[in-house]
């Protein structure tokens, strides 16, 4: 009877452990679902519509009424754009990721970063910023080639070239 009771006790402990894991996963899933869509607070201040979208666009602002960056720029897009950001040749290995970018951008969205104009304009602004960051951290050679091409093209067209140091 001792061996069977030990086996039963082990099975009960294993069952309770599995049940706790499933319960924890369910709690995490519901927390992620509710936290991914922050509540939108809309108020009229001096005749202007002002919004607050929680952590991503905090504080009443006219810009928070527009789309925020996570509405049109997803994790997989960031990963596809910067898939080599953690390779040994990159200048900022391990420095940035999607979550860090969104967290930093959240500070500037209430004052208009990525939230000004329509969706296309917002996407262009974020793309320009990410292109600048990408050049400064990973693609110096591409920048040199691009500047060379612009210089050569300007000379061919007879345009005046403003020389600057990147």
Residue frames as qw, qx, qy, qz and C-alpha x, y, z in Angstrom:
[[0.000, 0.882, 0.472, 0.000, 0.00, 0.00, 0.00],
 [0.360, -0.716, 0.070, 0.594, 2.92, 2.36, 0.59],
 [0.349, -0.079, 0.564, 0.744, 4.11, 2.29, -3.04],
 [0.102, 0.603, 0.683, 0.400, 0.64, 2.91, -4.44],
 [0.193, -0.895, -0.337, 0.220, -0.03, 5.80, -2.09],
 [0.377, -0.528, 0.259, 0.715, 3.31, 7.40, -3.06],
 [0.255, 0.194, 0.665, 0.675, 2.41, 7.10, -6.75],
 [0.034, -0.781, -0.604, -0.152, -1.03, 8.58, -6.11],
 [0.304, -0.816, -0.123, 0.477, 0.51, 11.44, -4.18],
 [0.351, -0.276, 0.454, 0.771, 2.98, 12.11, -7.02],
 [0.150, 0.451, 0.708, 0.522, 0.14, 12.07, -9.55],
 [0.148, -0.866, -0.465, 0.110, -1.91, 14.49, -7.43],
 [0.339, -0.679, 0.108, 0.643, 1.05, 16.85, -7.13],
 [0.297, -0.017, 0.610, 0.734, 1.71, 16.65, -10.88],
 [0.054, 0.654, 0.691, 0.303, -1.98, 17.27, -11.63],
 [0.220, -0.881, -0.282, 0.310, -2.11, 20.27, -9.30],
 [0.375, -0.465, 0.320, 0.735, 1.12, 21.62, -10.85],
 [0.222, 0.248, 0.686, 0.647, -0.29, 21.29, -14.37],
 [0.065, -0.795, -0.598, -0.076, -3.55, 22.90, -13.28],
 [0.295, -0.791, -0.079, 0.531, -1.65, 25.85, -11.80],
 [0.329, -0.207, 0.498, 0.775, 0.36, 26.30, -15.01],
 [0.106, 0.501, 0.712, 0.480, -2.82, 26.30, -17.13],
 [0.188, -0.861, -0.445, 0.158, -4.46, 28.76, -14.76],
 [0.349, -0.619, 0.137, 0.690, -1.41, 31.05, -14.85],
 [0.265, 0.062, 0.617, 0.738, -1.40, 30.97, -18.67],
 [0.001, -0.703, -0.663, -0.257, -5.10, 31.87, -18.74],
 [0.268, -0.846, -0.232, 0.399, -4.51, 34.82, -16.40],
 [0.346, -0.398, 0.363, 0.768, -1.59, 36.05, -18.51],
 [0.201, 0.327, 0.705, 0.597, -3.63, 35.73, -21.74],
 [0.082, -0.832, -0.542, -0.085, -6.52, 37.74, -20.32],
 [0.344, -0.748, -0.028, 0.567, -4.17, 40.36, -18.93],
 [0.328, -0.159, 0.507, 0.781, -2.49, 40.78, -22.32],
 [0.113, 0.550, 0.698, 0.444, -5.85, 41.08, -24.09],
 [0.179, -0.893, -0.404, 0.090, -7.10, 43.77, -21.76],
 [0.383, -0.701, 0.111, 0.591, -3.84, 45.70, -21.59],
 [0.457, 0.083, 0.545, 0.698, -3.25, 45.74, -25.36],
 [0.025, 0.640, 0.463, 0.612, -6.17, 48.08, -25.91],
 [0.206, -0.175, -0.462, 0.845, -5.82, 51.00, -23.52],
 [0.097, 0.757, 0.621, -0.180, -8.95, 52.95, -22.67],
 [0.267, 0.396, 0.249, 0.843, -9.51, 56.07, -24.75],
 [0.148, -0.672, -0.473, 0.550, -10.38, 59.14, -22.70],
 [0.242, 0.474, 0.391, 0.751, -11.89, 61.97, -24.75],
 [0.167, -0.703, -0.427, 0.544, -12.53, 65.46, -23.39],
 [0.303, 0.789, 0.252, 0.472, -13.32, 68.87, -24.84],
 [0.479, -0.539, -0.150, 0.676, -10.88, 71.53, -23.69],
 [0.029, 0.592, -0.096, -0.800, -11.56, 75.08, -24.93],
 [0.676, 0.551, 0.010, -0.490, -13.56, 73.67, -27.83],
 [0.409, 0.538, -0.716, -0.176, -10.81, 71.24, -28.92],
 [0.968, -0.134, -0.131, -0.169, -11.08, 67.48, -28.75],
 [0.001, -0.660, 0.718, -0.221, -8.32, 66.12, -26.49],
 [0.941, -0.070, -0.279, -0.179, -7.58, 62.44, -25.92],
 [0.268, -0.608, 0.724, -0.187, -5.55, 60.20, -23.62],
 [0.859, 0.166, -0.416, -0.247, -4.76, 56.61, -24.67],
 [0.902, -0.426, 0.031, 0.062, -3.09, 55.39, -21.52],
 [0.670, -0.501, 0.314, 0.449, 0.61, 54.47, -21.44],
 [0.632, 0.254, 0.448, 0.579, 1.20, 54.88, -25.18],
 [0.131, 0.526, 0.200, 0.816, -0.13, 58.41, -25.55],
 [0.415, -0.531, -0.607, 0.420, -0.37, 59.72, -21.99],
 [0.101, -0.420, -0.170, 0.886, -1.85, 63.07, -21.13],
 [0.434, 0.744, 0.459, -0.217, -4.60, 64.99, -22.84],
 [0.190, -0.418, 0.475, 0.751, -3.43, 65.93, -26.32],
 [0.642, 0.527, -0.020, -0.556, -4.99, 66.59, -29.70],
 [0.356, 0.502, -0.751, -0.239, -2.46, 64.16, -31.22],
 [0.221, -0.106, 0.936, -0.251, -3.56, 61.26, -29.01],
 [0.662, 0.373, 0.338, -0.555, -6.93, 61.28, -30.81],
 [0.594, 0.560, -0.471, -0.334, -5.16, 59.99, -33.96],
 [0.964, 0.043, -0.256, 0.060, -3.65, 56.58, -34.56],
 [0.453, -0.765, 0.452, 0.068, -0.71, 55.68, -32.34],
 [0.190, 0.597, -0.742, -0.239, 2.42, 53.94, -33.62],
 [0.291, -0.089, 0.947, -0.100, 1.35, 50.47, -32.47],
 [0.633, 0.482, 0.390, -0.464, -1.84, 50.87, -34.52],
 [0.705, 0.681, -0.098, -0.173, 0.13, 50.77, -37.78],
 [0.367, 0.637, -0.663, 0.141, 3.61, 49.44, -36.93],
 [0.929, -0.308, -0.017, -0.204, 3.77, 45.89, -35.58],
 [0.610, -0.588, 0.515, 0.132, 6.54, 43.80, -34.03],
 [0.814, 0.177, 0.479, 0.278, 7.02, 41.60, -37.12],
 [0.453, 0.857, 0.084, 0.232, 7.56, 44.70, -39.29],
 [0.245, -0.890, 0.382, -0.042, 10.25, 45.97, -36.91],
 [0.745, -0.305, 0.571, 0.160, 11.93, 42.55, -36.92],
 [0.748, 0.486, 0.367, 0.264, 11.84, 42.41, -40.75],
 [0.243, 0.951, -0.071, 0.178, 13.30, 45.91, -41.09],
 [0.088, -0.795, 0.552, -0.237, 16.11, 45.37, -38.61],
 [0.988, -0.092, -0.096, -0.079, 16.76, 41.64, -38.77],
 [0.776, 0.259, -0.291, 0.495, 20.54, 42.15, -38.66],
 [0.176, -0.862, 0.139, -0.455, 20.59, 44.63, -35.78],
 [0.714, -0.607, 0.334, -0.103, 22.13, 42.07, -33.41],
 [0.912, 0.297, -0.073, 0.273, 24.80, 40.70, -35.76],
 [0.684, -0.421, -0.008, 0.595, 28.46, 41.29, -34.85],
 [0.408, 0.262, 0.261, 0.835, 28.93, 43.91, -37.61],
 [0.167, -0.832, -0.388, -0.361, 26.15, 46.14, -36.26],
 [0.220, 0.450, -0.362, 0.786, 27.20, 49.12, -34.16],
 [0.438, -0.344, 0.323, -0.765, 24.39, 48.79, -31.61],
 [0.517, -0.043, -0.850, -0.090, 24.19, 45.06, -30.86],
 [0.398, -0.408, -0.773, 0.278, 21.52, 44.33, -28.28],
 [0.082, -0.066, -0.230, 0.968, 20.76, 48.02, -27.84],
 [0.447, 0.163, 0.078, -0.876, 17.29, 48.31, -29.29],
 [0.075, 0.234, 0.958, 0.150, 14.20, 46.25, -29.98],
 [0.175, -0.533, -0.569, -0.602, 10.52, 46.87, -30.77],
 [0.478, -0.705, -0.509, 0.125, 9.44, 47.20, -27.14],
 [0.452, -0.416, -0.090, 0.784, 12.20, 49.72, -26.38],
 [0.120, 0.186, 0.401, 0.889, 11.28, 51.75, -29.46],
 [0.306, -0.632, -0.579, -0.415, 7.58, 51.86, -28.56],
 [0.527, -0.643, -0.400, 0.384, 8.35, 52.74, -24.94],
 [0.358, -0.272, 0.069, 0.891, 10.62, 55.61, -26.00],
 [0.006, -0.309, -0.514, -0.800, 8.21, 56.79, -28.71],
 [0.317, -0.677, -0.664, -0.031, 5.37, 56.87, -26.17],
 [0.351, -0.540, -0.237, 0.727, 7.03, 59.87, -24.53],
 [0.078, -0.269, 0.293, 0.914, 6.83, 61.88, -27.76],
 [0.036, 0.420, 0.817, 0.394, 3.49, 60.77, -29.21],
 [0.075, -0.784, -0.538, 0.299, 1.47, 63.29, -27.15],
 [0.063, -0.733, 0.110, 0.669, 3.48, 66.10, -28.78],
 [0.595, 0.659, -0.096, -0.450, 3.02, 64.76, -32.29],
 [0.017, -0.485, 0.834, 0.263, 5.68, 62.12, -33.08],
 [0.046, -0.037, -0.969, -0.238, 4.03, 59.57, -35.36],
 [0.093, 0.554, 0.777, -0.285, 0.57, 60.92, -34.53],
 [0.135, 0.580, -0.011, -0.804, 0.36, 63.96, -36.82],
 [0.381, 0.338, -0.527, -0.681, -1.64, 63.94, -40.04],
 [0.899, 0.072, -0.092, -0.421, -3.21, 60.87, -41.59],
 [0.930, -0.217, 0.289, 0.064, -1.99, 57.29, -41.50],
 [0.787, 0.484, 0.022, 0.382, 0.33, 57.71, -44.52],
 [0.110, 0.837, -0.267, 0.465, 1.98, 60.81, -43.06],
 [0.673, -0.619, 0.346, -0.210, 2.39, 59.10, -39.69],
 [0.959, 0.029, 0.209, 0.188, 4.01, 56.09, -41.36],
 [0.578, 0.680, -0.097, 0.440, 6.37, 58.36, -43.33],
 [0.202, -0.841, 0.325, -0.383, 7.48, 60.15, -40.17],
 [0.815, -0.426, 0.388, -0.066, 8.21, 56.91, -38.31],
 [0.901, 0.314, 0.137, 0.268, 9.94, 55.46, -41.40],
 [0.339, 0.814, -0.216, 0.420, 12.18, 58.54, -41.67],
 [0.457, -0.734, 0.413, -0.284, 13.10, 58.26, -38.01],
 [0.914, -0.178, 0.363, 0.035, 13.84, 54.53, -38.24],
 [0.767, 0.562, 0.007, 0.310, 15.85, 55.09, -41.43],
 [0.064, 0.855, -0.343, 0.385, 17.96, 57.70, -39.67],
 [0.661, -0.553, 0.466, -0.199, 18.51, 55.44, -36.65],
 [0.958, 0.142, 0.227, 0.100, 19.30, 52.51, -38.94],
 [0.589, 0.706, -0.161, 0.360, 21.94, 54.51, -40.80],
 [0.147, -0.803, 0.428, -0.388, 23.53, 55.73, -37.61],
 [0.684, -0.438, 0.538, -0.226, 23.69, 52.26, -36.07],
 [0.821, 0.009, 0.567, 0.068, 24.11, 49.73, -38.88],
 [0.714, 0.508, 0.398, 0.271, 24.55, 50.95, -42.46],
 [0.192, -0.780, 0.185, 0.565, 27.35, 53.51, -42.70],
 [0.366, -0.111, 0.696, 0.608, 28.55, 52.01, -45.99],
 [0.236, 0.639, 0.694, 0.233, 25.13, 52.51, -47.55],
 [0.064, -0.924, -0.195, 0.322, 25.15, 56.15, -46.44],
 [0.300, -0.559, 0.448, 0.629, 28.56, 56.73, -48.05],
 [0.317, 0.198, 0.782, 0.499, 27.39, 55.10, -51.30],
 [0.119, 0.809, 0.576, 0.005, 24.20, 57.17, -51.24],
 [0.142, -0.868, 0.032, 0.474, 26.13, 60.42, -50.69],
 [0.338, -0.291, 0.630, 0.636, 28.53, 59.51, -53.50],
 [0.270, 0.462, 0.769, 0.350, 25.60, 58.84, -55.84],
 [0.023, 0.908, 0.375, -0.183, 23.90, 62.14, -54.91],
 [0.255, -0.711, 0.279, 0.593, 27.18, 64.03, -55.45],
 [0.328, -0.050, 0.735, 0.591, 27.77, 62.40, -58.83],
 [0.191, 0.648, 0.712, 0.189, 24.18, 62.96, -59.93],
 [0.069, -0.905, -0.200, 0.369, 24.28, 66.62, -58.84],
 [0.270, -0.529, 0.458, 0.662, 27.46, 67.21, -60.85],
 [0.302, 0.226, 0.793, 0.478, 25.92, 65.61, -63.94],
 [0.081, 0.790, 0.599, 0.104, 22.87, 67.85, -63.69],
 [0.293, 0.459, -0.024, 0.838, 24.94, 70.97, -62.95],
 [0.482, -0.787, -0.317, -0.216, 23.18, 71.53, -59.63],
 [0.003, 0.673, -0.494, 0.551, 24.80, 73.37, -56.78],
 [0.768, -0.225, -0.592, 0.097, 25.73, 70.87, -54.11],
 [0.381, -0.778, 0.269, -0.420, 25.68, 71.83, -50.47],
 [0.595, 0.237, -0.717, 0.275, 28.52, 69.96, -48.78],
 [0.606, -0.609, 0.213, -0.465, 27.81, 68.62, -45.33],
 [0.211, 0.348, -0.887, 0.217, 29.51, 66.18, -43.03],
 [0.744, -0.338, -0.423, -0.390, 27.21, 63.34, -41.91]]
